Amino acid sequence: MSTHKTSAEFDRASLVQADLAHFVHPQTDLAAHADTGPLVIARGDGVFVEDIDGNRYLEGMAGLWCTGLGFSEPRLVEAARRQLEILPYYQSFAGRGHEAGIRLADELAAIAPAGLRHVFFASSGSEANDSAIKFAWYYWAAQGAPQRTTILARRRAYHGVTIGSASLTGLPMMHGGFNVPRPFARHLTAPHFVAEGREGESEEAFSARLAGELEETIESLGAASIAAFIAEPVIGAGGVILPPKGYFAAIQPILKRHGILFIVDEVITGLGRLGTMWGSESHDLAPDMLTCAKMLTSAYQPLSAVMLSSDVHTAIVSESGRRKGFGHGFTYSAHPVAAAVAREVLAIYRERDIIGHVGRVAPGFQRLLQQAGQHPGVREARGQGLIGGLEMREPANAARLQSAAQAEGLFVRAVGGDVLAICPPLIITEAEITELFERLGRAMAFLG
Ligand SMILES: Cc1ncc(COP(=O)(O)O)c(C=O)c1O
């Protein structure tokens, strides 16, 4: 644990006062926060974090599904420091660039799912998905079909909170009061067998029904109005929902047949979460665009990427040529410090075989998850790789269990209204996985 500042050295009262007076917390019940006040985290160590009162927590969510390499990887600190010294910032507008960004694009293209050879950088998952939406529209403009603007998404999906990505997100809490979704977004049934499957329906038949819904939607809207379909390989924030058997195998040929672009949102699943480098690998997906963020830098720096197929890239280049410019990009696109950290992440993955490690510890994680799921208060335990969810019979128990776990020194998170999500750093050891589920087991005592 870093010794920079001891708990006694934090002025707790003034931190709380300043927080309540000035800090607007994202994704927080802001009215309730005025009463509860902040939980202030002081430092991190491997898979643990410690608050300013000295309480230590096993970070069973890797922050927000993102610190793949834990909270104290010195190589990432050093990579950032080195880049800050050499070139702390440079832009990539108007053909300029820098070594960190260019090398990272090359390295990502080398490990991307087949055919995705071109990389656009942004800073967050939301920006990456917004960029993918705009690239889909630009692509269709290049094809002489600018009226293809509808983007199909699913209920319970989470794609972010900017106006574009929030429109694709399928969670009412992200819409209410915010004038989203915008009309270009169209939501299909959540691929959630336990919640949406009908009496007597098999998982395969459920998938076939959802594929039928997709066909009908395309028919009723007209393929000539649809730009793209977006999906997470495994839904995260909507409730850790694995695709039902045969779902993507049924969906993908329909998209292909109608020329609808397939955007795969790997903001959570990318970089090893499911035990493969990409969720697209483990779910046999052939994206036209893939977005990733979070574990790309282990969240030590904000960075996201959109990877493009040659087909999409060629269209974008030609449209840009016609318009004598490409009117999209961010000040921080390919930020050199973030890019340097991402390159170091990829180097660590290679040298320490992080994907192999996930493959070795994930079966134990999933076994203990299933054991926790035996509790009568749990409707279903489900997961893949190092992500898991416990769907509670009584939805409110997800939030209660989150609080009870925190009291046991474990951060896990209630998501999707009724699911407790677990998504630890990828570097978690077998012993730490055991400890995680021991703490969770103690927290579950209140369920009876
Ligand atoms: C699948 C998915 N897509 C997009 C996002 C949005 O990312 P950000 O919060 O970096 O904008 C998230 C965030 O959790 C996510 O889980």
The ligand as an SDF file (V2000), in Angstrom:
LIG
                    3D

 16 16  0  0  0  0  0  0  0  0999 V2000
  -20.5140   -1.6170  -22.5660 C   0  0  0  0  0  0  0  0  0  0  0  0
  -20.2610   -0.1810  -22.2560 C   0  0  0  0  0  0  0  0  0  0  0  0
  -20.2440    0.7150  -23.2600 N   0  0  0  0  0  0  0  0  0  0  0  0
  -20.0050    2.0160  -23.0410 C   0  0  0  0  0  0  0  0  0  0  0  0
  -19.7650    2.4930  -21.7730 C   0  0  0  0  0  0  0  0  0  0  0  0
  -19.5460    3.9500  -21.5580 C   0  0  0  0  0  0  0  0  0  0  0  0
  -18.2360    4.1930  -21.2120 O   0  0  0  0  0  0  0  0  0  0  0  0
  -17.8160    5.5910  -20.5080 P   0  0  0  0  0  0  0  0  0  0  0  0
  -18.3910    5.5730  -19.1350 O   0  0  0  0  0  0  0  0  0  0  0  0
  -16.3110    5.5340  -20.5420 O   0  0  0  0  0  0  0  0  0  0  0  0
  -18.3570    6.6810  -21.3580 O   0  0  0  0  0  0  0  0  0  0  0  0
  -19.7510    1.5970  -20.7050 C   0  0  0  0  0  0  0  0  0  0  0  0
  -19.4730    2.0640  -19.3220 C   0  0  0  0  0  0  0  0  0  0  0  0
  -19.6240    1.3490  -18.3540 O   0  0  0  0  0  0  0  0  0  0  0  0
  -20.0120    0.2380  -20.9380 C   0  0  0  0  0  0  0  0  0  0  0  0
  -20.0620   -0.6430  -19.9390 O   0  0  0  0  0  0  0  0  0  0  0  0
  1  2  1  0
  2  3  1  0
  2 15  2  0
  3  4  2  0
  4  5  1  0
  5  6  1  0
  5 12  2  0
  6  7  1  0
  7  8  1  0
  8  9  2  0
  8 10  1  0
  8 11  1  0
 12 13  1  0
 12 15  1  0
 13 14  2  0
 15 16  1  0
M  END
$$$$
